[in-house]
Amino acid sequence: MKSKTLKNLIVITVISAFSVGTLMAGEMKQDGVMMKHGKMMVMKDGKTMAMKEDMTMSDGTMVMKDGMVKMKDGKAMKMKNGQMVMMDGKMMMMKDGKMMEMNP
């Protein structure tokens, strides 16, 4: 009986660890551009690199290398540290270690 309980506990532990790892990888793998320490960075496929050229997101939002963002409705803003524009044009902000959607 003890070995069956131990076996079930091991199976549950392995499944839980795999599930948490998968969820964390999904959170970390958010493609977009982010202002980090005053520099524009591109996040793609889990990798982060310096932004080398202006980008147009799928909704028409344009993000410049200097951090200027021109929304599809014509509004413009300068990104601040921790702000991110997703590939679909959604604006996000890092708050308490989590990415939160923001209204520009």
N, C-alpha and C positions, 0 to 999 in steps of 0.2 A: 504494500500500500504506500509506504514511504517513497519508494522509487518512482511510482506512478505520479505522485504529487510533485516530486522533484522534477520529473520529466516535463510535466505540464507547466511548472513554474519557469523552466528554461525556455520552453517554446513561447510562452507569453512574453518573457523578457526579450527574446530575439525579435519577435514580431513588433513589440513596442519600440525597440531601438531602431528597427528599420523604418517604421512609420514616422518617428520623430525626425530621423535623418532625411527622409523624403520631403517632409513638410518644410524643414529648414532650407533644404536645397532649393525648393520652389520659391521661398521668400527671397533668397539671395540672388536668384537668377532673374532679376527684373531688368529688362533691357530699357535703356534710356540714357539721358545725359544729366549730370549732376554737378552743381557747384560745390567743390570740396577744397577747403583751405585757399579760397580765392582763385582757383583754377577750374576750368571746365573739363570734366572727365566723361568719357563714354563708357557705359557698361553694356557689354554684349556677350551673351553665352557664358556668363559667370566671370568674364575677364574685364578688368578696368584699365583704360588707357587714356592718355591725354587727347582731348578733342583737337583734331587737326584741320577740320573744315566745317563750315556752317552746315546745318542739317534741316531738312523739312520733314516733319512728322506726318503720319498717315492722314491726319485731319486738316493738314495745311499749315499748322503752327510752324513757324521758323525759329530755330535756335541758333544764335551766332556764337562764334568762338569766344567773344568777349563777355558772354553771359546775357546779352540782350535777347529777349524773347518777343516775337511779334505773333500775337494770337490771330486765328483765322478771322476774328471779328474786327481786327485792326488795332486792338489795344496792344501797347508795348510795355514791357517792364524789364528791369534788370534783376537777374537771379541773385539770391543771397546764399551764403553757405548753408548747406543742408537741403536746399530746394532741388527738386528733380522734375524733369519733363519726360514722361514715358513716351514710347514710340507711337502711341495712339494720340499724343497731345495732352494727356491729363497731367495736371500739375500736382506734385506730391511734396510733402515736407517731412523731414525726419523729426519726430517728436517722441521723447521718452524711449528712444531706441526702436521705434516703430515708424513705418512709412504711413502717413495720413494724407488723404486727398485734400487739396486746398482749392479755394476759389480765388483766382488771381484778381 
